[in-house]
């Protein structure tokens, strides 16, 4: 049995965690197992499922600079004790330096740094994160990323071109493919029939830019009155966004769905997917939306690697809301066979079944090396 220790913040329902669970569910668990090193005491959305699949959850000391020496000691103790763990695979953005550095100091041989984003969010912790980010390449032995731009941002262009490994944010295509019967049922239940339904699946945080999303939809509503916005997710800014929707006079045309156990059904109900993020790596939700056959409007701060379908476009955030609104209407009202989304995404290399086999082979080759 080969155990891989996945270092994360915690196993809540976010893009990185969702990606890991996609791989975990399809892992050959007779040969491989995932364990998770978390750094927040708050229980995660996926904790019960992790344990049901045979994974263990280890609680780290936390990622405060004051706890860095303790973190180094913790990693040595953990890795010395758990001999079945053969790979450390770290996903904590800049702060993954802690786990990588601790493993290096412990003499642990396979230390993967995985880049998932193209920017660090601004805030009081930014100076610390910039220092940690700069030291990641020296602490890791291998360099993974969800996309080219994320790999270059974290590891530098030369290192990425020489030794970077692209790991697709792959998905279960059977689950996310288009299902007409689900669409019919949901649109009837939520009184969305004959409406233009714009949708988003995203945590309510600054990066996801819900503020602008609501403004874009308010503009669309003036042009195309018979429209509705579905927002799946939760987060620290949700209450503020609900208030903003009221101020914009669109609250009755916006459904705040909260966290959904199965987001795949909501893509079926949508006509067009909207993602005006301030920055991203390569968002899983963008792959899911295209697999369901949805047209998509992304901000051009998202890597061009997200464009898999000829019905997906990138727009500058400097463009006025009216430009975004008209593009949403153009794409969302066009007649097109959504069933082709699954094959488009499979051809692009995002089939979780095939990509899990590939990841397992990579793990084995790194251990043997």
DRENMARDO-616036 format. One record per residue (C-alpha): residue in three letters; x, y negated, z. Coordinates in Angstrom, 2 decimals. Example, Ala and Ser with C-alpha at 12.3 -4.5 7.8 and 13.67 -1.06 7.14 Angstrom:
% DRENMARDO-616036
{r->ALA; c1->12.30; c2->4.50; c3->7.80}
{r->SER; c1->13.67; c2->1.06; c3->7.14}
END
This chain:
% DRENMARDO-616036
{r->UNK; c1->0.00; c2->0.00; c3->0.00}
{r->UNK; c1->1.31; c2->-3.42; c3->-1.00}
{r->UNK; c1->-0.10; c2->-6.29; c3->1.05}
{r->UNK; c1->0.08; c2->-9.86; c3->-0.26}
{r->UNK; c1->-0.18; c2->-12.71; c3->2.23}
{r->UNK; c1->-2.18; c2->-15.57; c3->0.75}
{r->UNK; c1->-1.48; c2->-18.87; c3->2.53}
{r->UNK; c1->-4.48; c2->-21.23; c3->2.43}
{r->UNK; c1->-6.08; c2->-24.00; c3->4.47}
{r->UNK; c1->-8.99; c2->-21.76; c3->5.40}
{r->UNK; c1->-11.28; c2->-19.49; c3->3.45}
{r->UNK; c1->-14.09; c2->-21.98; c3->2.95}
{r->UNK; c1->-15.91; c2->-22.34; c3->-0.35}
{r->UNK; c1->-13.47; c2->-24.44; c3->-2.40}
{r->UNK; c1->-11.91; c2->-24.05; c3->-5.82}
{r->UNK; c1->-8.71; c2->-22.34; c3->-4.65}
{r->UNK; c1->-10.55; c2->-20.02; c3->-2.28}
{r->UNK; c1->-13.13; c2->-19.13; c3->-4.93}
{r->UNK; c1->-10.34; c2->-18.30; c3->-7.38}
{r->UNK; c1->-8.65; c2->-16.05; c3->-4.81}
{r->UNK; c1->-11.88; c2->-14.23; c3->-4.03}
{r->UNK; c1->-12.48; c2->-13.66; c3->-7.74}
{r->UNK; c1->-9.15; c2->-11.85; c3->-7.92}
{r->UNK; c1->-9.60; c2->-10.10; c3->-4.56}
{r->UNK; c1->-12.94; c2->-8.55; c3->-5.53}
{r->UNK; c1->-11.39; c2->-6.98; c3->-8.64}
{r->UNK; c1->-8.12; c2->-5.89; c3->-7.01}
{r->UNK; c1->-7.19; c2->-2.19; c3->-7.01}
{r->UNK; c1->-7.48; c2->-1.98; c3->-3.26}
{r->UNK; c1->-6.08; c2->1.55; c3->-3.16}
{r->UNK; c1->-2.76; c2->0.03; c3->-4.19}
{r->UNK; c1->-2.98; c2->-3.63; c3->-3.11}
{r->UNK; c1->-4.50; c2->-5.67; c3->-0.30}
{r->UNK; c1->-4.79; c2->-9.38; c3->0.37}
{r->UNK; c1->-4.28; c2->-10.87; c3->3.82}
{r->UNK; c1->-4.87; c2->-14.56; c3->4.52}
{r->UNK; c1->-2.82; c2->-17.00; c3->6.54}
{r->UNK; c1->-5.16; c2->-19.86; c3->7.48}
{r->UNK; c1->-4.35; c2->-23.14; c3->9.16}
{r->UNK; c1->-7.71; c2->-24.41; c3->10.40}
{r->UNK; c1->-9.58; c2->-22.94; c3->13.35}
{r->UNK; c1->-12.92; c2->-23.54; c3->11.64}
{r->UNK; c1->-14.33; c2->-20.20; c3->10.39}
{r->UNK; c1->-14.35; c2->-19.93; c3->6.61}
{r->UNK; c1->-17.28; c2->-19.14; c3->4.32}
{r->UNK; c1->-15.52; c2->-16.05; c3->2.96}
{r->UNK; c1->-14.16; c2->-14.67; c3->6.27}
{r->UNK; c1->-16.71; c2->-11.88; c3->6.63}
{r->UNK; c1->-16.28; c2->-10.76; c3->3.04}
{r->UNK; c1->-12.49; c2->-10.75; c3->3.41}
{r->UNK; c1->-12.73; c2->-8.43; c3->6.40}
{r->UNK; c1->-15.28; c2->-6.20; c3->4.66}
{r->UNK; c1->-12.79; c2->-5.71; c3->1.81}
{r->UNK; c1->-10.03; c2->-4.70; c3->4.23}
{r->UNK; c1->-8.22; c2->-8.02; c3->4.47}
{r->UNK; c1->-6.88; c2->-9.56; c3->7.64}
{r->UNK; c1->-6.94; c2->-13.22; c3->8.66}
{r->UNK; c1->-3.96; c2->-14.65; c3->10.53}
{r->UNK; c1->-4.26; c2->-18.03; c3->12.27}
{r->UNK; c1->-1.18; c2->-20.22; c3->11.83}
{r->UNK; c1->-0.10; c2->-22.98; c3->14.23}
{r->UNK; c1->-1.43; c2->-25.75; c3->11.95}
{r->UNK; c1->0.27; c2->-28.03; c3->9.45}
{r->UNK; c1->1.18; c2->-30.99; c3->11.65}
{r->UNK; c1->4.80; c2->-32.21; c3->11.31}
{r->UNK; c1->5.10; c2->-31.84; c3->15.08}
{r->UNK; c1->4.40; c2->-28.11; c3->14.70}
{r->UNK; c1->6.92; c2->-27.44; c3->11.94}
{r->UNK; c1->9.50; c2->-25.73; c3->14.25}
{r->UNK; c1->6.71; c2->-23.61; c3->15.73}
{r->UNK; c1->5.56; c2->-22.72; c3->12.20}
{r->UNK; c1->9.01; c2->-21.44; c3->11.30}
{r->UNK; c1->9.05; c2->-19.20; c3->14.36}
{r->UNK; c1->5.51; c2->-18.02; c3->13.67}
{r->UNK; c1->6.36; c2->-16.97; c3->10.11}
{r->UNK; c1->9.39; c2->-14.98; c3->11.23}
{r->UNK; c1->7.42; c2->-13.18; c3->13.94}
{r->UNK; c1->4.55; c2->-12.40; c3->11.57}
{r->UNK; c1->6.68; c2->-11.14; c3->8.69}
{r->UNK; c1->8.95; c2->-9.10; c3->10.97}
{r->UNK; c1->5.91; c2->-7.42; c3->12.49}
{r->UNK; c1->3.82; c2->-6.83; c3->9.35}
{r->UNK; c1->6.17; c2->-4.73; c3->7.25}
{r->UNK; c1->3.51; c2->-3.87; c3->4.65}
{r->UNK; c1->3.42; c2->-7.51; c3->3.53}
{r->UNK; c1->5.70; c2->-7.70; c3->0.50}
{r->UNK; c1->4.70; c2->-11.02; c3->-1.09}
{r->UNK; c1->3.93; c2->-14.50; c3->0.24}
{r->UNK; c1->1.66; c2->-16.37; c3->-2.16}
{r->UNK; c1->1.12; c2->-19.97; c3->-1.02}
{r->UNK; c1->-1.74; c2->-22.26; c3->-2.12}
{r->UNK; c1->-1.67; c2->-25.16; c3->0.35}
{r->UNK; c1->-0.70; c2->-27.84; c3->-2.18}
{r->UNK; c1->2.21; c2->-29.89; c3->-0.74}
{r->UNK; c1->1.87; c2->-28.34; c3->2.70}
{r->UNK; c1->2.58; c2->-24.85; c3->1.35}
{r->UNK; c1->6.19; c2->-25.84; c3->2.05}
{r->UNK; c1->5.61; c2->-24.81; c3->5.68}
{r->UNK; c1->4.81; c2->-21.16; c3->4.90}
{r->UNK; c1->7.44; c2->-20.96; c3->2.14}
{r->UNK; c1->10.13; c2->-22.48; c3->4.32}
{r->UNK; c1->9.29; c2->-20.22; c3->7.25}
{r->UNK; c1->9.42; c2->-17.16; c3->5.01}
{r->UNK; c1->12.74; c2->-18.26; c3->3.52}
{r->UNK; c1->14.25; c2->-18.77; c3->6.96}
{r->UNK; c1->13.01; c2->-15.28; c3->7.90}
{r->UNK; c1->14.81; c2->-13.82; c3->4.88}
{r->UNK; c1->11.58; c2->-12.81; c3->3.16}
{r->UNK; c1->12.39; c2->-12.08; c3->-0.51}
{r->UNK; c1->9.25; c2->-12.89; c3->-2.58}
{r->UNK; c1->7.89; c2->-16.39; c3->-2.00}
{r->UNK; c1->5.44; c2->-17.73; c3->-4.59}
{r->UNK; c1->4.51; c2->-21.41; c3->-4.72}
{r->UNK; c1->1.22; c2->-21.88; c3->-6.59}
{r->UNK; c1->0.30; c2->-25.33; c3->-7.97}
{r->UNK; c1->-3.40; c2->-26.08; c3->-8.25}
{r->UNK; c1->-3.48; c2->-29.84; c3->-8.80}
{r->UNK; c1->-1.92; c2->-32.72; c3->-10.69}
{r->UNK; c1->-1.97; c2->-35.37; c3->-7.95}
{r->UNK; c1->-1.85; c2->-35.72; c3->-4.19}
{r->UNK; c1->-4.75; c2->-37.63; c3->-2.65}
{r->UNK; c1->-3.89; c2->-40.98; c3->-1.11}
{r->UNK; c1->-4.14; c2->-41.27; c3->2.67}
{r->UNK; c1->-2.15; c2->-41.58; c3->5.85}
{r->UNK; c1->-0.51; c2->-38.18; c3->5.32}
{r->UNK; c1->0.72; c2->-38.99; c3->1.81}
{r->UNK; c1->4.36; c2->-39.79; c3->2.78}
{r->UNK; c1->4.68; c2->-36.45; c3->4.61}
{r->UNK; c1->3.09; c2->-34.60; c3->1.71}
{r->UNK; c1->5.42; c2->-36.20; c3->-0.82}
{r->UNK; c1->8.44; c2->-35.06; c3->1.20}
{r->UNK; c1->7.06; c2->-31.53; c3->1.49}
{r->UNK; c1->6.21; c2->-31.40; c3->-2.21}
{r->UNK; c1->9.76; c2->-32.37; c3->-3.12}
{r->UNK; c1->11.15; c2->-29.49; c3->-1.04}
{r->UNK; c1->8.83; c2->-26.74; c3->-2.35}
{r->UNK; c1->11.04; c2->-25.69; c3->-5.29}
{r->UNK; c1->13.96; c2->-24.98; c3->-2.95}
{r->UNK; c1->11.82; c2->-22.92; c3->-0.59}
{r->UNK; c1->10.12; c2->-20.76; c3->-3.23}
{r->UNK; c1->11.50; c2->-17.95; c3->-5.36}
{r->UNK; c1->8.73; c2->-18.03; c3->-7.98}
{r->UNK; c1->6.49; c2->-20.71; c3->-9.47}
{r->UNK; c1->2.85; c2->-20.20; c3->-10.43}
{r->UNK; c1->0.27; c2->-22.74; c3->-11.60}
{r->UNK; c1->-3.31; c2->-22.86; c3->-12.83}
{r->UNK; c1->-2.19; c2->-24.94; c3->-15.79}
{r->UNK; c1->0.77; c2->-26.61; c3->-17.47}
{r->UNK; c1->0.23; c2->-30.09; c3->-16.01}
{r->UNK; c1->-0.07; c2->-28.79; c3->-12.43}
{r->UNK; c1->3.12; c2->-26.74; c3->-12.83}
{r->UNK; c1->5.09; c2->-29.71; c3->-14.14}
{r->UNK; c1->3.75; c2->-31.99; c3->-11.40}
{r->UNK; c1->4.83; c2->-29.67; c3->-8.59}
{r->UNK; c1->7.99; c2->-28.07; c3->-9.94}
{r->UNK; c1->9.32; c2->-30.40; c3->-12.63}
{r->UNK; c1->9.22; c2->-29.91; c3->-16.38}
{r->UNK; c1->12.57; c2->-28.13; c3->-16.69}
{r->UNK; c1->11.86; c2->-25.56; c3->-13.96}
{r->UNK; c1->8.31; c2->-25.00; c3->-15.20}
{r->UNK; c1->9.42; c2->-24.43; c3->-18.80}
{r->UNK; c1->12.15; c2->-22.05; c3->-17.71}
{r->UNK; c1->10.41; c2->-19.95; c3->-15.07}
{r->UNK; c1->6.79; c2->-21.06; c3->-14.56}
{r->UNK; c1->4.01; c2->-18.45; c3->-14.65}
{r->UNK; c1->0.52; c2->-19.42; c3->-15.73}
{r->UNK; c1->-2.21; c2->-17.75; c3->-13.63}
{r->UNK; c1->-5.62; c2->-18.39; c3->-15.10}
{r->UNK; c1->-8.49; c2->-19.42; c3->-12.84}
{r->UNK; c1->-10.33; c2->-16.39; c3->-14.18}
{r->UNK; c1->-13.96; c2->-15.55; c3->-13.47}
{r->UNK; c1->-16.48; c2->-12.71; c3->-13.58}
{r->UNK; c1->-17.89; c2->-13.17; c3->-17.07}
{r->UNK; c1->-20.81; c2->-10.81; c3->-16.49}
{r->UNK; c1->-21.95; c2->-12.91; c3->-13.57}
{r->UNK; c1->-21.52; c2->-16.34; c3->-15.19}
{r->UNK; c1->-22.72; c2->-15.52; c3->-18.70}
{r->UNK; c1->-25.99; c2->-17.05; c3->-19.86}
{r->UNK; c1->-29.21; c2->-15.50; c3->-18.52}
{r->UNK; c1->-32.36; c2->-16.92; c3->-20.05}
{r->UNK; c1->-34.70; c2->-15.31; c3->-17.50}
{r->UNK; c1->-32.84; c2->-17.00; c3->-14.59}
{r->UNK; c1->-33.03; c2->-20.36; c3->-16.36}
{r->UNK; c1->-36.77; c2->-20.01; c3->-16.94}
{r->UNK; c1->-37.46; c2->-19.02; c3->-13.34}
{r->UNK; c1->-35.38; c2->-21.80; c3->-11.73}
{r->UNK; c1->-36.61; c2->-24.57; c3->-14.00}
{r->UNK; c1->-40.20; c2->-23.56; c3->-13.30}
{r->UNK; c1->-39.58; c2->-23.32; c3->-9.54}
{r->UNK; c1->-37.90; c2->-26.74; c3->-9.33}
{r->UNK; c1->-40.22; c2->-28.42; c3->-11.84}
{r->UNK; c1->-37.40; c2->-29.04; c3->-14.32}
{r->UNK; c1->-39.23; c2->-27.83; c3->-17.42}
{r->UNK; c1->-38.93; c2->-30.23; c3->-20.39}
{r->UNK; c1->-36.31; c2->-32.31; c3->-18.52}
{r->UNK; c1->-32.71; c2->-33.05; c3->-19.40}
{r->UNK; c1->-30.87; c2->-31.48; c3->-16.47}
{r->UNK; c1->-27.35; c2->-32.70; c3->-15.70}
{r->UNK; c1->-25.41; c2->-30.68; c3->-13.14}
{r->UNK; c1->-22.32; c2->-30.58; c3->-10.97}
{r->UNK; c1->-20.77; c2->-28.01; c3->-8.62}
{r->UNK; c1->-18.27; c2->-29.80; c3->-6.39}
{r->UNK; c1->-17.39; c2->-30.59; c3->-2.81}
{r->UNK; c1->-18.41; c2->-34.11; c3->-1.74}
{r->UNK; c1->-14.93; c2->-35.63; c3->-1.47}
{r->UNK; c1->-13.16; c2->-38.62; c3->-3.03}
{r->UNK; c1->-11.38; c2->-36.52; c3->-5.67}
{r->UNK; c1->-14.67; c2->-35.33; c3->-7.21}
{r->UNK; c1->-15.89; c2->-38.91; c3->-7.79}
{r->UNK; c1->-19.56; c2->-38.49; c3->-6.95}
{r->UNK; c1->-19.83; c2->-42.26; c3->-6.65}
{r->UNK; c1->-19.20; c2->-42.65; c3->-10.37}
{r->UNK; c1->-21.28; c2->-39.59; c3->-11.18}
{r->UNK; c1->-24.36; c2->-41.16; c3->-9.60}
{r->UNK; c1->-23.73; c2->-44.40; c3->-11.47}
{r->UNK; c1->-23.42; c2->-42.51; c3->-14.75}
{r->UNK; c1->-26.67; c2->-40.67; c3->-14.08}
{r->UNK; c1->-28.45; c2->-43.91; c3->-13.13}
{r->UNK; c1->-27.40; c2->-45.31; c3->-16.50}
{r->UNK; c1->-28.58; c2->-42.15; c3->-18.26}
{r->UNK; c1->-31.92; c2->-42.37; c3->-16.45}
{r->UNK; c1->-32.55; c2->-45.81; c3->-17.96}
{r->UNK; c1->-31.99; c2->-44.44; c3->-21.46}
{r->UNK; c1->-33.58; c2->-41.02; c3->-21.01}
{r->UNK; c1->-36.16; c2->-41.25; c3->-18.26}
{r->UNK; c1->-37.14; c2->-37.58; c3->-18.23}
{r->UNK; c1->-33.86; c2->-36.39; c3->-16.69}
{r->UNK; c1->-32.68; c2->-34.84; c3->-13.42}
{r->UNK; c1->-29.36; c2->-34.34; c3->-11.60}
{r->UNK; c1->-28.43; c2->-31.15; c3->-9.71}
{r->UNK; c1->-25.59; c2->-31.45; c3->-7.18}
{r->UNK; c1->-24.39; c2->-28.20; c3->-5.60}
{r->UNK; c1->-21.91; c2->-28.46; c3->-2.73}
{r->UNK; c1->-21.37; c2->-30.13; c3->0.61}
{r->UNK; c1->-18.70; c2->-32.30; c3->2.18}
{r->UNK; c1->-17.84; c2->-35.33; c3->4.23}
{r->UNK; c1->-19.25; c2->-37.80; c3->1.67}
{r->UNK; c1->-22.63; c2->-36.15; c3->1.12}
{r->UNK; c1->-24.62; c2->-38.46; c3->3.40}
{r->UNK; c1->-23.03; c2->-41.53; c3->1.80}
{r->UNK; c1->-23.92; c2->-40.21; c3->-1.67}
{r->UNK; c1->-27.52; c2->-39.61; c3->-0.63}
{r->UNK; c1->-27.68; c2->-43.23; c3->0.52}
{r->UNK; c1->-26.13; c2->-44.40; c3->-2.74}
{r->UNK; c1->-28.72; c2->-42.45; c3->-4.74}
{r->UNK; c1->-31.44; c2->-44.24; c3->-2.80}
{r->UNK; c1->-29.83; c2->-47.65; c3->-3.49}
{r->UNK; c1->-29.62; c2->-46.85; c3->-7.19}
{r->UNK; c1->-33.30; c2->-45.86; c3->-7.23}
{r->UNK; c1->-32.60; c2->-42.34; c3->-8.48}
{r->UNK; c1->-32.95; c2->-40.32; c3->-5.26}
{r->UNK; c1->-36.18; c2->-38.63; c3->-6.38}
{r->UNK; c1->-34.39; c2->-37.47; c3->-9.54}
{r->UNK; c1->-31.41; c2->-35.95; c3->-7.72}
{r->UNK; c1->-31.41; c2->-32.56; c3->-6.00}
{r->UNK; c1->-28.77; c2->-32.19; c3->-3.28}
{r->UNK; c1->-28.58; c2->-28.39; c3->-3.20}
{r->UNK; c1->-25.95; c2->-27.93; c3->-0.47}
{r->UNK; c1->-23.63; c2->-24.93; c3->-0.44}
{r->UNK; c1->-24.96; c2->-22.16; c3->-2.66}
{r->UNK; c1->-24.01; c2->-18.54; c3->-2.07}
{r->UNK; c1->-24.40; c2->-17.89; c3->-5.79}
{r->UNK; c1->-23.59; c2->-20.92; c3->-7.93}
{r->UNK; c1->-23.88; c2->-18.88; c3->-11.13}
{r->UNK; c1->-27.67; c2->-19.23; c3->-11.21}
{r->UNK; c1->-27.53; c2->-23.03; c3->-11.15}
{r->UNK; c1->-25.47; c2->-23.25; c3->-14.33}
{r->UNK; c1->-28.36; c2->-21.46; c3->-16.04}
{r->UNK; c1->-30.78; c2->-24.22; c3->-15.03}
{r->UNK; c1->-28.56; c2->-27.04; c3->-16.34}
{r->UNK; c1->-28.44; c2->-28.51; c3->-19.85}
{r->UNK; c1->-25.06; c2->-30.23; c3->-19.51}
{r->UNK; c1->-22.27; c2->-30.14; c3->-16.93}
{r->UNK; c1->-20.65; c2->-33.35; c3->-15.63}
{r->UNK; c1->-17.23; c2->-33.65; c3->-13.96}
{r->UNK; c1->-15.76; c2->-37.18; c3->-13.72}
{r->UNK; c1->-13.02; c2->-36.19; c3->-11.23}
{r->UNK; c1->-10.22; c2->-38.60; c3->-10.38}
{r->UNK; c1->-7.73; c2->-35.73; c3->-10.70}
{r->UNK; c1->-7.75; c2->-31.92; c3->-10.98}
{r->UNK; c1->-5.53; c2->-29.00; c3->-11.81}
{r->UNK; c1->-7.68; c2->-26.70; c3->-13.90}
{r->UNK; c1->-11.06; c2->-26.51; c3->-12.17}
{r->UNK; c1->-12.72; c2->-23.11; c3->-11.84}
{r->UNK; c1->-16.16; c2->-24.69; c3->-12.14}
{r->UNK; c1->-15.29; c2->-25.99; c3->-15.60}
{r->UNK; c1->-14.53; c2->-22.45; c3->-16.71}
{r->UNK; c1->-17.73; c2->-21.15; c3->-15.11}
{r->UNK; c1->-19.83; c2->-23.81; c3->-16.82}
{r->UNK; c1->-18.41; c2->-23.01; c3->-20.26}
{r->UNK; c1->-18.87; c2->-19.26; c3->-19.69}
{r->UNK; c1->-22.58; c2->-19.97; c3->-19.15}
{r->UNK; c1->-22.65; c2->-21.72; c3->-22.52}
{r->UNK; c1->-23.04; c2->-25.21; c3->-21.08}
{r->UNK; c1->-21.76; c2->-28.29; c3->-22.89}
{r->UNK; c1->-19.42; c2->-30.18; c3->-20.56}
{r->UNK; c1->-18.30; c2->-33.77; c3->-20.09}
{r->UNK; c1->-15.00; c2->-34.04; c3->-18.18}
{r->UNK; c1->-12.87; c2->-37.03; c3->-17.27}
{r->UNK; c1->-9.59; c2->-37.19; c3->-19.18}
{r->UNK; c1->-7.73; c2->-37.07; c3->-15.86}
{r->UNK; c1->-8.45; c2->-33.32; c3->-16.07}
{r->UNK; c1->-5.92; c2->-31.42; c3->-18.16}
{r->UNK; c1->-6.83; c2->-30.81; c3->-21.80}
{r->UNK; c1->-6.41; c2->-27.09; c3->-21.04}
{r->UNK; c1->-9.96; c2->-27.19; c3->-19.64}
{r->UNK; c1->-11.40; c2->-27.56; c3->-23.15}
{r->UNK; c1->-12.28; c2->-24.03; c3->-24.26}
{r->UNK; c1->-15.44; c2->-24.73; c3->-26.23}
{r->UNK; c1->-16.20; c2->-27.18; c3->-29.04}
{r->UNK; c1->-19.06; c2->-28.36; c3->-26.82}
{r->UNK; c1->-16.69; c2->-29.65; c3->-24.12}
{r->UNK; c1->-15.27; c2->-33.18; c3->-24.25}
{r->UNK; c1->-13.04; c2->-35.43; c3->-22.14}
{r->UNK; c1->-13.82; c2->-39.13; c3->-21.63}
{r->UNK; c1->-11.78; c2->-41.86; c3->-20.02}
{r->UNK; c1->-13.04; c2->-43.15; c3->-16.67}
{r->UNK; c1->-12.39; c2->-46.61; c3->-18.11}
{r->UNK; c1->-15.24; c2->-46.07; c3->-20.56}
{r->UNK; c1->-18.50; c2->-47.72; c3->-19.42}
{r->UNK; c1->-21.27; c2->-45.61; c3->-17.92}
{r->UNK; c1->-23.34; c2->-46.07; c3->-21.07}
{r->UNK; c1->-20.76; c2->-44.17; c3->-23.13}
{r->UNK; c1->-20.85; c2->-41.29; c3->-20.64}
{r->UNK; c1->-24.65; c2->-41.33; c3->-20.56}
{r->UNK; c1->-24.99; c2->-41.18; c3->-24.34}
{r->UNK; c1->-22.52; c2->-38.31; c3->-24.55}
{r->UNK; c1->-24.46; c2->-36.41; c3->-21.89}
{r->UNK; c1->-27.66; c2->-36.93; c3->-23.87}
{r->UNK; c1->-26.03; c2->-35.97; c3->-27.20}
{r->UNK; c1->-24.59; c2->-32.73; c3->-25.85}
{r->UNK; c1->-27.42; c2->-31.88; c3->-23.49}
{r->UNK; c1->-30.18; c2->-32.15; c3->-26.08}
{r->UNK; c1->-28.38; c2->-30.38; c3->-28.95}
{r->UNK; c1->-29.69; c2->-26.95; c3->-29.89}
{r->UNK; c1->-27.04; c2->-24.24; c3->-29.52}
{r->UNK; c1->-26.82; c2->-20.54; c3->-28.66}
{r->UNK; c1->-25.55; c2->-20.44; c3->-25.07}
{r->UNK; c1->-24.90; c2->-16.69; c3->-25.17}
{r->UNK; c1->-21.61; c2->-17.28; c3->-27.02}
{r->UNK; c1->-20.04; c2->-18.91; c3->-23.94}
{r->UNK; c1->-18.96; c2->-15.59; c3->-22.46}
{r->UNK; c1->-16.97; c2->-14.52; c3->-25.53}
{r->UNK; c1->-15.35; c2->-17.96; c3->-25.88}
{r->UNK; c1->-14.05; c2->-17.86; c3->-22.31}
{r->UNK; c1->-12.93; c2->-14.23; c3->-22.63}
{r->UNK; c1->-10.93; c2->-15.05; c3->-25.76}
{r->UNK; c1->-9.22; c2->-17.89; c3->-23.91}
{r->UNK; c1->-7.87; c2->-15.46; c3->-21.27}
{r->UNK; c1->-10.24; c2->-16.08; c3->-18.35}
{r->UNK; c1->-11.71; c2->-12.59; c3->-17.93}
{r->UNK; c1->-11.12; c2->-11.70; c3->-14.26}
{r->UNK; c1->-10.93; c2->-7.95; c3->-14.96}
{r->UNK; c1->-8.00; c2->-8.31; c3->-17.36}
{r->UNK; c1->-6.30; c2->-11.10; c3->-15.43}
{r->UNK; c1->-6.38; c2->-9.15; c3->-12.16}
{r->UNK; c1->-4.55; c2->-6.27; c3->-13.84}
{r->UNK; c1->-1.96; c2->-8.76; c3->-15.07}
{r->UNK; c1->-1.52; c2->-10.34; c3->-11.63}
{r->UNK; c1->-0.99; c2->-6.90; c3->-10.05}
{r->UNK; c1->1.72; c2->-6.15; c3->-12.61}
{r->UNK; c1->3.40; c2->-9.48; c3->-11.82}
{r->UNK; c1->3.40; c2->-8.75; c3->-8.08}
{r->UNK; c1->5.02; c2->-5.35; c3->-8.67}
{r->UNK; c1->7.67; c2->-6.80; c3->-10.97}
{r->UNK; c1->8.58; c2->-9.49; c3->-8.41}
{r->UNK; c1->8.90; c2->-6.92; c3->-5.62}
{r->UNK; c1->11.07; c2->-4.66; c3->-7.80}
{r->UNK; c1->13.22; c2->-7.62; c3->-8.85}
END
